[in-house]
Amino acid sequence: MTRNQRYSFFIDWFEKNMPVAETELEFEDPYELLVAVILSAQCTDKRVNMTTPAIFKKYPTVQSLSKAGFDNLFPLIKSISYPNNKAKHLIGMANKVVNDFAGKIPMTVNELMQLPGVGRKTANVITSVVDKQPNMAVDTHVFRVSKRIGLVPQTASTPYAVEKELVKTIPVSLIHKAHHWLILHGRYICQARNPKCVECGLQPVCRYFQQKKS
């Protein structure tokens, strides 16, 4: 089976079975999404969604967050992984947005990556979710699932290498949605330790399943 055939099956299956695919983080605007994504690093979306309402109640805008003190913000996120660093990142991010971007969340990957706590993955999430830009955020789920299925070669050893392979073949108009297909599939079906292959509709093209079966 060729890689293009795998991609065609993958896209057709998800368009039919998951036509709507969105982030599970809860947010109302780009500011709230950025806060949530920064907090979500090595933390579950469920935990983040339990935490952000108190933050947004106290700091409803990026301007108000820029004036927050560490000692005031930390108690609100102490249940999140790495709360010390993330509290500093959030305050630093807000100050940078206010001082360098006139209080408006930038909407390019390069500009977003100038903000504290924002790497390429986070920048890709923000731009693809808010603006539907054709950017592929590669987290642990996307990295694992795309290699298991056979969408990218095993030699793609870094998130950036996987990102480049995926955006090279997935139609531009679907990249922002395919990001969620891969994440949600990895979260609920193609799990790291115990993949639910019996429930998976990608069996016919999945390299991992075919090797496991043989």
Secondary structure, DSSP 8 states (H G I E B T S, - for coil): --HHHHHHHHHHHHHHH-S----SS--SSHHHHHHHHHHHTTS-HHHHHHHHHHHHHH--SHHHHHT--HHHHHHHHTTSSSHHHHHHHHHHHHHHHHHHSTTS---SHHHHTTSTT--HHHHHHHHHHHH--S-----HHHHHHHHHHTSS-TT--SHHHHHHHHHHHS-GGGHHHHHHHHHHHHHHTS-SSS--GGG-TTGGG-HHHHHHH-
